Amino acid sequence: MLETIWGIIVLASVIWVIYDVVTQNKRLSGAMKVLWIIAALLFGIIGAAAYYFLGRK
């Protein structure tokens, strides 16, 4: 049960990063957008947290 909840949280954070990178963050170049999306997919919550604190300004 706990693994399912954690999986949903990770999935939601990855979807949020992808949505925010593609639609909201206009100052990023195309390559940086791809890198942030890959980081979110590979690292899950840690990638989303890194994007929130470092990439989203």
Secondary structure, 3 states (H helix, E strand, C coil): CHHHHHHHHHHHHHHHHHHHHHHHCCCCCHHHHHHHHHHHHHHCHHHHHHHHHHHCC
